[in-house]
């Protein structure tokens, strides 16, 4: 594939076209048009990096060609050098009004022409690179939005399935982001916390309704199945590179500081930080909310429970921060 800059020459003189062909064809992909209308058609077809345009041509002169190119949104940004024997002030002003970027007098100096073409094509390529990067960034942001909407959809699907905990996911996600910010987690990392929070119970989609929605106490066999939901979450989410840092919350938020949690029995700081944060918030929200089998505990009662579980269920250093965070709330 030829990646050389494209030059379109529009000139009715064969001698000029032949001269420019010999001068440019080594380093550029060159197209030639013998009149103005052919030049406009070739410009649409080839989208050149630069146009070398003769001023004096029969029927449609270079000034009109330039005006038509500038009026076409597909071509309007292409640099145009007008090569002309007209060197009077009025002709140059006429060309500038038509949209010419630069002028070169006939007979032209080949070294000067090459220097001007190199400068313009280089600047034009830089501009295109910047535009492409901007477009890629725009597409990247659109993709991120799509990912986030998908994740929110998965989270909403779980809430719809388990009416008993409806609203829990949004509350714990918001609180966990606040908690993470309070301990100094950077804004970029907070997005991983948010996604992990939204997906923290996604593995429960793999738990049968008869167990997940059972109104009474689960049997030990049923608990074995229920304790598989973090593993299901990991199996589903781990292959998604976008969720690499977020997956630790769905996978590890039931681990306990003393090693008595599940699914892997991790202990202390072997439990990922985001999961240790979320474990506190998850219990806080569960105990602070009404359930069919019990009423919500008071704020003081929940904080006392969390304090008592410091060093057992929860990371002691995080418990202090969380208690201060809750106390500071109005």
Phi and psi in degrees as GROMACS dihedral restraints (atoms count N, CA, C in turn):
[ dihedral_restraints ]
;  ai    aj    ak    al  type     phi  dphi    fc
    3     4     5     6     1   -83.7    20    10
    4     5     6     7     1   116.7    20    10
    6     7     8     9     1  -103.1    20    10
    7     8     9    10     1    12.0    20    10
    9    10    11    12     1   -68.2    20    10
   10    11    12    13     1   149.0    20    10
   12    13    14    15     1   -58.3    20    10
   13    14    15    16     1   146.1    20    10
   15    16    17    18     1   -98.4    20    10
   16    17    18    19     1   128.8    20    10
   18    19    20    21     1  -116.2    20    10
   19    20    21    22     1   128.6    20    10
   21    22    23    24     1  -107.5    20    10
   22    23    24    25     1   122.8    20    10
   24    25    26    27     1  -104.6    20    10
   25    26    27    28     1   123.7    20    10
   27    28    29    30     1  -118.2    20    10
   28    29    30    31     1   103.7    20    10
   30    31    32    33     1  -157.1    20    10
   31    32    33    34     1   134.3    20    10
   33    34    35    36     1   -83.7    20    10
   34    35    36    37     1    -8.0    20    10
   36    37    38    39     1   -92.5    20    10
   37    38    39    40     1   120.4    20    10
   39    40    41    42     1   -62.4    20    10
   40    41    42    43     1   -37.4    20    10
   42    43    44    45     1   -62.3    20    10
   43    44    45    46     1   -40.4    20    10
   45    46    47    48     1   -65.9    20    10
   46    47    48    49     1   -43.6    20    10
   48    49    50    51     1   -61.7    20    10
   49    50    51    52     1   -43.6    20    10
   51    52    53    54     1   -64.2    20    10
   52    53    54    55     1   -39.7    20    10
   54    55    56    57     1   -63.8    20    10
   55    56    57    58     1   -45.1    20    10
   57    58    59    60     1   -68.9    20    10
   58    59    60    61     1   -33.0    20    10
   60    61    62    63     1   -61.1    20    10
   61    62    63    64     1   -48.5    20    10
   63    64    65    66     1   -64.4    20    10
   64    65    66    67     1   -34.3    20    10
   66    67    68    69     1   -77.6    20    10
   67    68    69    70     1   -35.1    20    10
   69    70    71    72     1  -107.4    20    10
   70    71    72    73     1   -22.9    20    10
   72    73    74    75     1   -65.1    20    10
   73    74    75    76     1   -20.2    20    10
   75    76    77    78     1   -69.1    20    10
   76    77    78    79     1   -42.0    20    10
   78    79    80    81     1  -107.6    20    10
   79    80    81    82     1   -10.0    20    10
   81    82    83    84     1  -131.6    20    10
   82    83    84    85     1   156.4    20    10
   84    85    86    87     1   -91.2    20    10
   85    86    87    88     1   113.3    20    10
   87    88    89    90     1  -111.4    20    10
   88    89    90    91     1   134.0    20    10
   90    91    92    93     1  -119.6    20    10
   91    92    93    94     1   149.4    20    10
   93    94    95    96     1  -126.4    20    10
   94    95    96    97     1   139.9    20    10
   96    97    98    99     1  -128.8    20    10
   97    98    99   100     1   139.5    20    10
   99   100   101   102     1   -92.5    20    10
  100   101   102   103     1   -10.2    20    10
  102   103   104   105     1  -151.1    20    10
  103   104   105   106     1   172.4    20    10
  105   106   107   108     1   -63.2    20    10
  106   107   108   109     1   -45.6    20    10
  108   109   110   111     1   -67.2    20    10
  109   110   111   112     1   -38.5    20    10
  111   112   113   114     1   -64.0    20    10
  112   113   114   115     1   -36.8    20    10
  114   115   116   117     1   -62.9    20    10
  115   116   117   118     1   -42.9    20    10
  117   118   119   120     1   -64.2    20    10
  118   119   120   121     1   -42.5    20    10
  120   121   122   123     1   -62.9    20    10
  121   122   123   124     1   -42.9    20    10
  123   124   125   126     1   -66.8    20    10
  124   125   126   127     1   -34.2    20    10
  126   127   128   129     1   -63.7    20    10
  127   128   129   130     1   -41.8    20    10
  129   130   131   132     1   -64.3    20    10
  130   131   132   133     1   -39.1    20    10
  132   133   134   135     1   -72.8    20    10
  133   134   135   136     1   -42.1    20    10
  135   136   137   138     1  -100.0    20    10
  136   137   138   139     1   -19.1    20    10
  138   139   140   141     1    47.2    20    10
  139   140   141   142     1    65.4    20    10
  141   142   143   144     1   -68.1    20    10
  142   143   144   145     1   160.8    20    10
  144   145   146   147     1   -77.5    20    10
  145   146   147   148     1   -25.5    20    10
  147   148   149   150     1  -157.3    20    10
  148   149   150   151     1   149.8    20    10
  150   151   152   153     1  -119.3    20    10
  151   152   153   154     1   128.5    20    10
  153   154   155   156     1  -101.0    20    10
  154   155   156   157     1   115.2    20    10
  156   157   158   159     1  -122.5    20    10
  157   158   159   160     1   126.1    20    10
  159   160   161   162     1   -77.0    20    10
  160   161   162   163     1   144.6    20    10
  162   163   164   165     1   -82.5    20    10
  163   164   165   166     1   -48.6    20    10
  165   166   167   168     1   -96.9    20    10
  166   167   168   169     1    99.2    20    10
  168   169   170   171     1  -132.3    20    10
  169   170   171   172     1   150.4    20    10
  171   172   173   174     1   -67.9    20    10
  172   173   174   175     1   155.4    20    10
  174   175   176   177     1    66.6    20    10
  175   176   177   178     1   -72.5    20    10
  177   178   179   180     1  -116.1    20    10
  178   179   180   181     1   109.6    20    10
  180   181   182   183     1   -80.1    20    10
  181   182   183   184     1   174.3    20    10
  183   184   185   186     1   -63.0    20    10
  184   185   186   187     1   -31.8    20    10
  186   187   188   189     1   -65.7    20    10
  187   188   189   190     1   -41.8    20    10
  189   190   191   192     1   -69.3    20    10
  190   191   192   193     1   -38.9    20    10
  192   193   194   195     1   -58.3    20    10
  193   194   195   196     1   -44.7    20    10
  195   196   197   198     1   -62.1    20    10
  196   197   198   199     1   -43.5    20    10
  198   199   200   201     1   -61.6    20    10
  199   200   201   202     1   -41.3    20    10
  201   202   203   204     1   -68.3    20    10
  202   203   204   205     1   -36.5    20    10
  204   205   206   207     1   -65.1    20    10
  205   206   207   208     1   -43.8    20    10
  207   208   209   210     1   -67.4    20    10
  208   209   210   211     1   -24.4    20    10
  210   211   212   213     1   -82.6    20    10
  211   212   213   214     1   -12.1    20    10
  213   214   215   216     1   -95.5    20    10
  214   215   216   217     1   116.6    20    10
  216   217   218   219     1   -64.5    20    10
  217   218   219   220     1   -21.9    20    10
  219   220   221   222     1   -74.5    20    10
  220   221   222   223     1   -23.5    20    10
  222   223   224   225     1  -116.0    20    10
  223   224   225   226     1    -8.6    20    10
  225   226   227   228     1   -58.2    20    10
  226   227   228   229     1   -27.9    20    10
  228   229   230   231     1   -92.1    20    10
  229   230   231   232     1    -0.6    20    10
  231   232   233   234     1   -72.0    20    10
  232   233   234   235     1   128.0    20    10
  234   235   236   237     1   -65.8    20    10
  235   236   237   238     1   141.1    20    10
  237   238   239   240     1  -126.0    20    10
  238   239   240   241     1   125.0    20    10
  240   241   242   243     1  -106.1    20    10
  241   242   243   244     1   122.8    20    10
  243   244   245   246     1   -93.0    20    10
  244   245   246   247     1   122.0    20    10
  246   247   248   249     1  -101.9    20    10
  247   248   249   250     1   116.0    20    10
  249   250   251   252     1  -148.8    20    10
  250   251   252   253     1   151.0    20    10
  252   253   254   255     1   -82.7    20    10
  253   254   255   256     1   -10.4    20    10
  255   256   257   258     1   -81.0    20    10
  256   257   258   259     1   116.5    20    10
  258   259   260   261     1  -123.6    20    10
  259   260   261   262     1    14.3    20    10
  261   262   263   264     1   -80.1    20    10
  262   263   264   265     1   158.4    20    10
  264   265   266   267     1   -59.4    20    10
  265   266   267   268     1   -42.0    20    10
  267   268   269   270     1   -64.4    20    10
  268   269   270   271     1   -39.1    20    10
  270   271   272   273     1   -65.5    20    10
  271   272   273   274     1   -40.6    20    10
  273   274   275   276     1   -65.7    20    10
  274   275   276   277     1   -41.9    20    10
  276   277   278   279     1   -63.0    20    10
  277   278   279   280     1   -39.5    20    10
  279   280   281   282     1   -59.5    20    10
  280   281   282   283     1   -43.3    20    10
  282   283   284   285     1   -66.2    20    10
  283   284   285   286     1   -42.0    20    10
  285   286   287   288     1   -63.8    20    10
  286   287   288   289     1   -40.2    20    10
  288   289   290   291     1   -64.7    20    10
  289   290   291   292     1   -32.2    20    10
  291   292   293   294     1   -75.9    20    10
  292   293   294   295     1   -19.6    20    10
  294   295   296   297     1   116.3    20    10
  295   296   297   298     1    14.0    20    10
  297   298   299   300     1   -68.7    20    10
  298   299   300   301     1   139.9    20    10
  300   301   302   303     1   -91.9    20    10
  301   302   303   304     1   -32.0    20    10
  303   304   305   306     1  -154.7    20    10
  304   305   306   307     1   161.2    20    10
  306   307   308   309     1  -126.3    20    10
  307   308   309   310     1   149.4    20    10
  309   310   311   312     1  -141.2    20    10
  310   311   312   313     1   128.3    20    10
  312   313   314   315     1   -82.6    20    10
  313   314   315   316     1   142.7    20    10
  315   316   317   318     1   -87.3    20    10
  316   317   318   319     1   141.8    20    10
  318   319   320   321     1   -70.9    20    10
  319   320   321   322     1   138.8    20    10
  321   322   323   324     1   -89.1    20    10
  322   323   324   325     1   154.6    20    10
  324   325   326   327     1   -87.1    20    10
  325   326   327   328     1   122.0    20    10
  327   328   329   330     1   -62.9    20    10
  328   329   330   331     1   -37.3    20    10
  330   331   332   333     1   -65.5    20    10
  331   332   333   334     1   -43.5    20    10
  333   334   335   336     1   -65.4    20    10
  334   335   336   337     1   -41.3    20    10
  336   337   338   339     1   -61.4    20    10
  337   338   339   340     1   -46.2    20    10
  339   340   341   342     1   -62.0    20    10
  340   341   342   343     1   -40.5    20    10
  342   343   344   345     1   -62.8    20    10
  343   344   345   346     1   -42.3    20    10
  345   346   347   348     1   -68.3    20    10
  346   347   348   349     1   -41.2    20    10
  348   349   350   351     1   -63.1    20    10
  349   350   351   352     1   -44.8    20    10
  351   352   353   354     1   -60.0    20    10
  352   353   354   355     1   -43.4    20    10
  354   355   356   357     1   -63.9    20    10
  355   356   357   358     1   -47.7    20    10
  357   358   359   360     1   -68.0    20    10
  358   359   360   361     1   -44.5    20    10
  360   361   362   363     1   -65.7    20    10
  361   362   363   364     1   -35.6    20    10
  363   364   365   366     1   -64.1    20    10
  364   365   366   367     1   -47.4    20    10
  366   367   368   369     1   -64.0    20    10
  367   368   369   370     1   -37.3    20    10
  369   370   371   372     1   -67.3    20    10
  370   371   372   373     1   -39.4    20    10
  372   373   374   375     1   -65.8    20    10
  373   374   375   376     1   -40.2    20    10
  375   376   377   378     1   -59.5    20    10
  376   377   378   379     1   -43.6    20    10
  378   379   380   381     1   -62.1    20    10
  379   380   381   382     1   -41.9    20    10
  381   382   383   384     1   -65.3    20    10
  382   383   384   385     1   -39.1    20    10
  384   385   386   387     1   -61.5    20    10
  385   386   387   388     1   -44.0    20    10
  387   388   389   390     1   -61.9    20    10
  388   389   390   391     1   -42.9    20    10
  390   391   392   393     1   -63.6    20    10
  391   392   393   394     1   -41.2    20    10
  393   394   395   396     1   -64.8    20    10
  394   395   396   397     1   -41.8    20    10
  396   397   398   399     1   -62.7    20    10
  397   398   399   400     1   -40.8    20    10
  399   400   401   402     1   -63.2    20    10
  400   401   402   403     1   -40.4    20    10
  402   403   404   405     1   -66.7    20    10
  403   404   405   406     1   -40.7    20    10
  405   406   407   408     1   -62.3    20    10
  406   407   408   409     1   -40.3    20    10
  408   409   410   411     1   -64.8    20    10
  409   410   411   412     1   -39.9    20    10
  411   412   413   414     1   -63.1    20    10
  412   413   414   415     1   -43.8    20    10
  414   415   416   417     1   -65.0    20    10
  415   416   417   418     1   -37.6    20    10
  417   418   419   420     1   -61.7    20    10
  418   419   420   421     1   -44.1    20    10
  420   421   422   423     1   -64.6    20    10
  421   422   423   424     1   -38.8    20    10
  423   424   425   426     1   -63.9    20    10
  424   425   426   427     1   -38.9    20    10
  426   427   428   429     1   -65.6    20    10
  427   428   429   430     1   -41.2    20    10
  429   430   431   432     1   -61.7    20    10
  430   431   432   433     1   -41.9    20    10
  432   433   434   435     1   -61.1    20    10
  433   434   435   436     1   -41.5    20    10
  435   436   437   438     1   -62.8    20    10
  436   437   438   439     1   -42.9    20    10
  438   439   440   441     1   -58.7    20    10
  439   440   441   442     1   -47.3    20    10
  441   442   443   444     1   -63.4    20    10
  442   443   444   445     1   -41.0    20    10
  444   445   446   447     1   -64.2    20    10
  445   446   447   448     1   -38.1    20    10
  447   448   449   450     1   -64.1    20    10
  448   449   450   451     1   -44.7    20    10
  450   451   452   453     1   -62.8    20    10
  451   452   453   454     1   -42.7    20    10
  453   454   455   456     1   -63.4    20    10
  454   455   456   457     1   -35.3    20    10
  456   457   458   459     1   -64.9    20    10
  457   458   459   460     1   -42.7    20    10
  459   460   461   462     1   -60.3    20    10
  460   461   462   463     1   -43.6    20    10
  462   463   464   465     1   -63.1    20    10
  463   464   465   466     1   -42.8    20    10
  465   466   467   468     1   -65.6    20    10
  466   467   468   469     1   -33.7    20    10
  468   469   470   471     1   -61.8    20    10
  469   470   471   472     1   -39.1    20    10
  471   472   473   474     1   -69.4    20    10
  472   473   474   475     1   -40.9    20    10
  474   475   476   477     1   -62.1    20    10
  475   476   477   478     1   -38.6    20    10
  477   478   479   480     1   -66.0    20    10
  478   479   480   481     1   -32.9    20    10
  480   481   482   483     1   -74.0    20    10
  481   482   483   484     1   -38.9    20    10
  483   484   485   486     1  -114.7    20    10
  484   485   486   487     1    86.1    20    10
  486   487   488   489     1   -62.4    20    10
  487   488   489   490     1   -24.0    20    10
  489   490   491   492     1   -62.1    20    10
  490   491   492   493     1   -33.1    20    10
  492   493   494   495     1  -110.9    20    10
  493   494   495   496     1    22.2    20    10
  495   496   497   498     1   -57.3    20    10
  496   497   498   499     1   132.4    20    10
  498   499   500   501     1    89.1    20    10
  499   500   501   502     1   -15.9    20    10
  501   502   503   504     1   -58.7    20    10
  502   503   504   505     1   -44.1    20    10
  504   505   506   507     1   -62.4    20    10
  505   506   507   508     1   -47.0    20    10
  507   508   509   510     1   -63.8    20    10
  508   509   510   511     1   -40.0    20    10
  510   511   512   513     1   -66.0    20    10
  511   512   513   514     1   -48.1    20    10
  513   514   515   516     1   -68.9    20    10
  514   515   516   517     1   -32.1    20    10
  516   517   518   519     1   -64.9    20    10
  517   518   519   520     1   -47.3    20    10
  519   520   521   522     1   -62.2    20    10
  520   521   522   523     1   -44.9    20    10
  522   523   524   525     1   -66.5    20    10
  523   524   525   526     1   -37.3    20    10
  525   526   527   528     1   -68.0    20    10
  526   527   528   529     1   -37.4    20    10
  528   529   530   531     1   -63.0    20    10
  529   530   531   532     1   -42.2    20    10
  531   532   533   534     1   -62.3    20    10
  532   533   534   535     1   -42.5    20    10
  534   535   536   537     1   -63.9    20    10
  535   536   537   538     1   -46.9    20    10
  537   538   539   540     1   -61.8    20    10
  538   539   540   541     1   -40.6    20    10
  540   541   542   543     1   -63.9    20    10
  541   542   543   544     1   -35.8    20    10
  543   544   545   546     1   -66.5    20    10
  544   545   546   547     1   -27.2    20    10
  546   547   548   549     1   -95.9    20    10
  547   548   549   550     1     7.0    20    10
  549   550   551   552     1    97.0    20    10
  550   551   552   553     1    12.8    20    10
  552   553   554   555     1   -67.5    20    10
  553   554   555   556     1   131.8    20    10
  555   556   557   558     1   -68.6    20    10
  556   557   558   559     1   160.0    20    10
  558   559   560   561     1   -59.1    20    10
  559   560   561   562     1   -38.9    20    10
  561   562   563   564     1   -64.1    20    10
  562   563   564   565     1   -40.0    20    10
  564   565   566   567     1   -72.2    20    10
  565   566   567   568     1   -25.7    20    10
  567   568   569   570     1   -61.3    20    10
  568   569   570   571     1   -28.3    20    10
  570   571   572   573     1   -65.6    20    10
  571   572   573   574     1   -34.7    20    10
  573   574   575   576     1   -67.9    20    10
  574   575   576   577     1   -38.0    20    10
  576   577   578   579     1   -62.0    20    10
  577   578   579   580     1   -44.1    20    10
  579   580   581   582     1   -62.5    20    10
  580   581   582   583     1   -46.2    20    10
  582   583   584   585     1   -66.0    20    10
  583   584   585   586     1   -40.4    20    10
  585   586   587   588     1   -62.1    20    10
  586   587   588   589     1   -39.4    20    10
  588   589   590   591     1   -63.8    20    10
  589   590   591   592     1   -44.6    20    10
  591   592   593   594     1   -62.1    20    10
  592   593   594   595     1   -29.7    20    10
  594   595   596   597     1  -102.9    20    10
  595   596   597   598     1     9.8    20    10
  597   598   599   600     1   -59.9    20    10
  598   599   600   601     1   -32.1    20    10
  600   601   602   603     1  -111.6    20    10
  601   602   603   604     1    19.9    20    10
  603   604   605   606     1   -60.3    20    10
  604   605   606   607     1   -28.5    20    10
  606   607   608   609     1   -63.8    20    10
  607   608   609   610     1   -19.1    20    10
  609   610   611   612     1   -68.0    20    10
  610   611   612   613     1   -13.6    20    10
  612   613   614   615     1   -65.2    20    10
  613   614   615   616     1   -18.0    20    10
  615   616   617   618     1   -92.2    20    10
  616   617   618   619     1    -0.7    20    10
  618   619   620   621     1   -94.2    20    10
  619   620   621   622     1   130.1    20    10
  621   622   623   624     1   -57.7    20    10
  622   623   624   625     1   146.1    20    10
  624   625   626   627     1   -56.1    20    10
  625   626   627   628     1   -37.2    20    10
  627   628   629   630     1   -60.4    20    10
  628   629   630   631     1   -26.6    20    10
  630   631   632   633     1   -95.0    20    10
  631   632   633   634     1   -49.4    20    10
  633   634   635   636     1   -61.5    20    10
  634   635   636   637     1   -38.8    20    10
  636   637   638   639     1  -103.5    20    10
  637   638   639   640     1    12.8    20    10
  639   640   641   642     1   -63.4    20    10
  640   641   642   643     1   125.7    20    10
  642   643   644   645     1   -72.7    20    10
  643   644   645   646     1   -26.2    20    10
  645   646   647   648     1   -98.0    20    10
  646   647   648   649     1  -168.8    20    10
  648   649   650   651     1   -71.7    20    10
  649   650   651   652     1   139.6    20    10
  651   652   653   654     1   -78.5    20    10
  652   653   654   655     1   145.3    20    10
  654   655   656   657     1   -76.0    20    10
  655   656   657   658     1   168.7    20    10
  657   658   659   660     1   -62.0    20    10
  658   659   660   661     1   -38.3    20    10
  660   661   662   663     1   -64.6    20    10
  661   662   663   664     1   -39.8    20    10
  663   664   665   666     1   -67.1    20    10
  664   665   666   667     1   -35.9    20    10
  666   667   668   669     1   -64.8    20    10
  667   668   669   670     1   -35.5    20    10
  669   670   671   672     1   -59.7    20    10
  670   671   672   673     1   -41.5    20    10
  672   673   674   675     1   -69.2    20    10
  673   674   675   676     1   -43.3    20    10
  675   676   677   678     1   -60.2    20    10
  676   677   678   679     1   -38.3    20    10
  678   679   680   681     1   -71.1    20    10
  679   680   681   682     1    -4.0    20    10
  681   682   683   684     1   -83.3    20    10
  682   683   684   685     1   -10.6    20    10
  684   685   686   687     1   -63.5    20    10
  685   686   687   688     1   -32.7    20    10
  687   688   689   690     1   -65.9    20    10
  688   689   690   691     1   -33.4    20    10
  690   691   692   693     1   -67.8    20    10
  691   692   693   694     1   -43.5    20    10
  693   694   695   696     1   -57.7    20    10
  694   695   696   697     1   -44.4    20    10
  696   697   698   699     1   -59.0    20    10
  697   698   699   700     1   -45.2    20    10
  699   700   701   702     1   -63.2    20    10
  700   701   702   703     1   -43.0    20    10
  702   703   704   705     1   -62.4    20    10
  703   704   705   706     1   -36.9    20    10
  705   706   707   708     1   -78.1    20    10
  706   707   708   709     1   -39.3    20    10
  708   709   710   711     1   -95.3    20    10
  709   710   711   712     1   -29.0    20    10
  711   712   713   714     1   -57.3    20    10
  712   713   714   715     1   -36.8    20    10
  714   715   716   717     1   -68.6    20    10
  715   716   717   718     1   -10.2    20    10
  717   718   719   720     1   -90.9    20    10
  718   719   720   721     1   106.4    20    10
  720   721   722   723     1   -57.0    20    10
  721   722   723   724     1   -36.2    20    10
  723   724   725   726     1   -58.0    20    10
  724   725   726   727     1   -26.8    20    10
  726   727   728   729     1  -105.4    20    10
  727   728   729   730     1    14.9    20    10
  729   730   731   732     1   -54.5    20    10
  730   731   732   733     1   -42.9    20    10
  732   733   734   735     1   -87.2    20    10
  733   734   735   736     1   -23.8    20    10
  735   736   737   738     1   -78.8    20    10
  736   737   738   739     1   -27.1    20    10
  738   739   740   741     1   -64.3    20    10
  739   740   741   742     1   -19.8    20    10
  741   742   743   744     1   -63.5    20    10
  742   743   744   745     1   -26.0    20    10
  744   745   746   747     1   -72.3    20    10
  745   746   747   748     1   -52.9    20    10
  747   748   749   750     1   -59.8    20    10
  748   749   750   751     1   -32.6    20    10
  750   751   752   753     1   -81.2    20    10
  751   752   753   754     1   -35.0    20    10
  753   754   755   756     1  -120.9    20    10
  754   755   756   757     1     4.3    20    10
  756   757   758   759     1   -74.9    20    10
  757   758   759   760     1    -6.4    20    10
  759   760   761   762     1  -100.2    20    10
  760   761   762   763     1     4.8    20    10
  762   763   764   765     1   -73.3    20    10
  763   764   765   766     1   152.8    20    10
  765   766   767   768     1  -121.9    20    10
  766   767   768   769     1   150.1    20    10
  768   769   770   771     1   -54.2    20    10
  769   770   771   772     1   -35.4    20    10
  771   772   773   774     1   -88.0    20    10
  772   773   774   775     1     3.7    20    10
  774   775   776   777     1    89.7    20    10
  775   776   777   778     1     4.6    20    10
  777   778   779   780     1   -91.7    20    10
  778   779   780   781     1     5.3    20    10
  780   781   782   783     1   -86.5    20    10
  781   782   783   784     1  -169.2    20    10
  783   784   785   786     1  -139.2    20    10
  784   785   786   787     1   161.6    20    10
  786   787   788   789     1   -89.8    20    10
  787   788   789   790     1   -11.1    20    10
  789   790   791   792     1  -113.1    20    10
  790   791   792   793     1    -4.9    20    10
  792   793   794   795     1    67.7    20    10
  793   794   795   796     1    36.5    20    10
  795   796   797   798     1   -66.5    20    10
  796   797   798   799     1   154.2    20    10
  798   799   800   801     1  -129.4    20    10
  799   800   801   802     1   144.0    20    10
  801   802   803   804     1    54.6    20    10
  802   803   804   805     1  -135.0    20    10
  804   805   806   807     1   -76.8    20    10
  805   806   807   808     1     0.6    20    10
  807   808   809   810     1   -68.7    20    10
  808   809   810   811     1   -22.2    20    10
  810   811   812   813     1   -76.6    20    10
  811   812   813   814     1   126.2    20    10
  813   814   815   816     1   -55.1    20    10
  814   815   816   817     1   143.8    20    10
  816   817   818   819     1   -54.0    20    10
  817   818   819   820     1   -47.5    20    10
  819   820   821   822     1   -59.9    20    10
  820   821   822   823     1   -36.6    20    10
  822   823   824   825     1   -70.0    20    10
  823   824   825   826     1   -37.2    20    10
  825   826   827   828     1   -64.9    20    10
  826   827   828   829     1   -39.4    20    10
  828   829   830   831     1   -61.1    20    10
  829   830   831   832     1   -49.6    20    10
  831   832   833   834     1   -66.1    20    10
  832   833   834   835     1   -34.3    20    10
  834   835   836   837     1   -57.5    20    10
  835   836   837   838     1   -41.7    20    10
  837   838   839   840     1   -65.6    20    10
  838   839   840   841     1   -46.7    20    10
  840   841   842   843     1   -64.0    20    10
  841   842   843   844     1   -40.0    20    10
  843   844   845   846     1   -60.9    20    10
  844   845   846   847     1   -46.0    20    10
  846   847   848   849     1   -68.0    20    10
  847   848   849   850     1   -40.4    20    10
  849   850   851   852     1   -55.1    20    10
  850   851   852   853     1   -49.1    20    10
  852   853   854   855     1   -69.7    20    10
  853   854   855   856     1   -40.3    20    10
  855   856   857   858     1   -61.3    20    10
  856   857   858   859     1   -44.7    20    10
  858   859   860   861     1   -75.8    20    10
  859   860   861   862     1   -22.6    20    10
  861   862   863   864     1   -87.1    20    10
  862   863   864   865     1    -3.7    20    10
  864   865   866   867     1  -112.1    20    10
  865   866   867   868     1   147.4    20    10
  867   868   869   870     1   -68.3    20    10
  868   869   870   871     1   143.0    20    10
  870   871   872   873     1  -128.7    20    10
  871   872   873   874     1   157.8    20    10
  873   874   875   876     1   -58.4    20    10
  874   875   876   877     1   -28.4    20    10
  876   877   878   879     1   -97.7    20    10
  877   878   879   880     1    -1.6    20    10
  879   880   881   882     1  -165.9    20    10
  880   881   882   883     1   158.0    20    10
  882   883   884   885     1   -86.6    20    10
  883   884   885   886     1   159.0    20    10
  885   886   887   888     1   -62.6    20    10
  886   887   888   889     1   144.0    20    10
  888   889   890   891     1   -79.8    20    10
  889   890   891   892     1   159.3    20    10
  891   892   893   894     1   -71.6    20    10
  892   893   894   895     1   164.0    20    10
  894   895   896   897     1   -57.9    20    10
  895   896   897   898     1   -42.8    20    10
  897   898   899   900     1   -65.0    20    10
  898   899   900   901     1   -40.1    20    10
  900   901   902   903     1   -65.9    20    10
  901   902   903   904     1   -40.0    20    10
  903   904   905   906     1   -67.9    20    10
  904   905   906   907     1   -42.9    20    10
  906   907   908   909     1   -63.6    20    10
  907   908   909   910     1   -36.7    20    10
  909   910   911   912     1   -65.2    20    10
  910   911   912   913     1   -40.5    20    10
  912   913   914   915     1   -62.9    20    10
  913   914   915   916     1   -45.5    20    10
  915   916   917   918     1   -62.8    20    10
  916   917   918   919     1   -40.3    20    10
  918   919   920   921     1   -62.9    20    10
  919   920   921   922     1   -41.0    20    10
  921   922   923   924     1   -67.9    20    10
  922   923   924   925     1   -25.2    20    10
  924   925   926   927     1   -91.3    20    10
  925   926   927   928     1     2.2    20    10
  927   928   929   930     1   -61.9    20    10
  928   929   930   931     1   126.9    20    10
  930   931   932   933     1    85.9    20    10
  931   932   933   934     1    -9.9    20    10
  933   934   935   936     1  -109.1    20    10
  934   935   936   937     1   -72.1    20    10
  936   937   938   939     1   -84.0    20    10
  937   938   939   940     1   -39.9    20    10
  939   940   941   942     1  -115.9    20    10
  940   941   942   943     1   156.2    20    10
  942   943   944   945     1   -66.6    20    10
  943   944   945   946     1   118.1    20    10
  945   946   947   948     1   -58.0    20    10
  946   947   948   949     1   -39.0    20    10
  948   949   950   951     1   -67.0    20    10
  949   950   951   952     1   -29.9    20    10
  951   952   953   954     1   -81.8    20    10
  952   953   954   955     1   -29.8    20    10
  954   955   956   957     1   -59.1    20    10
  955   956   957   958     1   -44.4    20    10
  957   958   959   960     1   -59.9    20    10
  958   959   960   961     1   -44.2    20    10
  960   961   962   963     1   -65.0    20    10
  961   962   963   964     1   -42.6    20    10
  963   964   965   966     1   -65.1    20    10
  964   965   966   967     1   -43.4    20    10
  966   967   968   969     1   -61.4    20    10
  967   968   969   970     1   -42.6    20    10
  969   970   971   972     1   -63.6    20    10
  970   971   972   973     1   -39.3    20    10
  972   973   974   975     1   -62.6    20    10
  973   974   975   976     1   -43.8    20    10
  975   976   977   978     1   -68.7    20    10
  976   977   978   979     1   -40.3    20    10
  978   979   980   981     1   -65.1    20    10
  979   980   981   982     1   -31.4    20    10
  981   982   983   984     1   -77.3    20    10
  982   983   984   985     1   -12.7    20    10
  984   985   986   987     1   -72.6    20    10
  985   986   987   988     1   143.5    20    10
